């Protein structure tokens, strides 16, 4: 009987509803661990997670039975529930609809991990909007500006 063999690496990017800077440094690490646990519980492997104040990057090795949309649904709903139960934010927390998903080959793992973990330095020079638009262009993804995240500079 044949088995399934895959090599599926995806960087996900998603944003806080209203683009508020709700993710604070004093609980960021704990939030990333919650997200890592959700990824692991869905048979995927988290290589890197960085929760910026207003958006998050997660780089994942995907299991072939899990769809990217299902994984993001679980990560976003589970982390929102956790944040709301902990009352770490002043109002009800939620993520914006949608996400970016960018695929990579195994040879890019180290560079993508560095990219994700280097978010604080990147955002000293580049806004989230600039970063996200560059990713969409780099990966040659057709998009309509009216269906992107809400942008607040």
C-alpha positions in Angstrom: 0.0 0.0 0.0 1.4 3.4 -1.0 1.8 6.2 1.5 1.6 10.0 1.2 4.8 12.0 1.2 4.8 15.8 1.1 6.9 18.9 1.6 4.5 21.8 2.3 5.8 25.0 3.9 3.6 28.0 4.2 4.0 31.5 5.8 0.7 32.8 7.0 0.0 36.5 7.7 -3.1 37.8 9.3 -4.2 41.0 11.1 -5.9 42.2 14.2 -9.5 43.4 13.6 -9.5 47.2 13.4 -5.7 47.1 13.1 -5.5 48.0 16.8 -2.2 47.4 18.5 -3.7 44.9 20.9 -0.9 42.4 21.1 1.3 43.6 23.9 4.9 42.5 24.7 3.9 41.3 28.2 1.8 38.4 26.8 3.1 38.0 23.2 5.3 35.0 24.1 2.4 33.3 25.8 0.1 34.0 22.8 2.7 32.6 20.4 2.9 29.4 22.5 -0.9 29.0 22.3 -0.8 29.4 18.6 2.1 26.9 18.4 0.0 24.4 20.4 -3.0 24.8 18.0 -0.7 24.3 15.0 0.8 21.1 16.6 -2.6 19.8 17.6 -3.5 19.9 13.9 -0.6 17.7 12.9 1.4 20.6 11.5 4.8 21.9 12.6 5.3 25.6 13.6 8.8 26.7 12.5 8.4 30.4 13.6 5.7 32.6 15.0 5.9 36.4 15.6 2.9 38.3 16.9 3.4 41.9 16.1 1.1 44.4 17.9 -1.3 44.5 15.0 -0.6 41.4 12.8 1.0 38.0 13.0 3.3 35.8 10.9 3.3 32.0 11.3 5.6 29.8 9.3 4.3 26.2 9.2 5.2 22.8 7.8 1.7 21.6 6.8 0.3 18.1 7.2 -1.3 16.9 3.9 -4.7 16.2 5.5 -5.0 19.8 6.9 -6.1 22.6 4.6 -4.5 26.0 5.0 -8.0 27.6 5.5 -8.9 25.1 8.2 -5.6 25.6 10.0 -6.0 29.4 10.0 -9.6 29.1 11.1 -8.5 27.1 14.1 -5.4 29.3 14.9 -7.4 32.5 14.7 -10.5 31.3 16.6 -8.5 29.5 19.3 -6.1 32.4 19.9 -9.0 34.9 20.0 -10.9 32.8 22.5 -7.7 32.5 24.6 -7.1 36.3 24.5 -10.7 37.1 25.4 -10.7 34.6 28.3 -7.5 36.1 29.6 -8.9 39.6 29.2 -5.5 40.8 27.9 -7.2 43.4 25.6 -9.5 46.2 26.7 -12.4 45.1 24.4 -13.5 41.9 22.6 -10.5 40.7 20.6 -10.8 39.3 17.0 -8.7 38.8 13.9 -9.7 40.3 10.6 -11.2 38.0 8.0 -8.8 36.5 5.6 -5.1 35.8 5.6 -2.1 35.7 3.3 -0.5 32.4 2.6 2.9 32.1 0.9 4.6 28.8 0.0 8.3 28.0 0.2 10.6 25.1 -0.6 12.6 23.3 2.0 15.8 25.2 1.0 14.1 28.4 2.2 13.2 27.3 5.7 16.1 29.1 7.5 15.6 32.3 5.6 11.8 32.4 6.3 12.3 31.6 10.0 14.8 34.5 10.2 12.3 36.8 8.3 9.5 35.9 10.7 11.6 36.3 13.9 13.1 39.6 12.6 9.7 41.3 12.5 10.5 44.0 15.1 13.6 45.2 13.1 11.7 45.0 9.8 8.9 47.2 11.1 11.3 49.9 12.2 11.8 50.6 8.5 8.7 49.3 6.8 5.0 49.4 7.6 2.8 46.3 7.7 1.0 47.5 4.6 4.2 48.0 2.7 5.4 44.5 3.8 2.2 42.8 2.9 1.9 44.4 -0.5 5.5 43.5 -1.3 4.8 39.8 -0.4 1.7 39.8 -2.7 3.8 41.3 -5.5 6.8 39.0 -4.9 4.6 35.9 -5.1 2.8 37.3 -8.1 -0.6 37.1 -6.4 -3.4 39.0 -8.2 -5.4 41.0 -5.7 -8.0 43.7 -5.4 -7.1 46.6 -3.0 -10.6 46.7 -1.7 -10.3 43.1 -0.4 -7.1 43.6 1.6 -6.8 44.1 5.3 -8.1 47.4 6.8 -5.1 49.7 6.8 -4.6 52.3 9.5 -1.2 54.1 9.4 
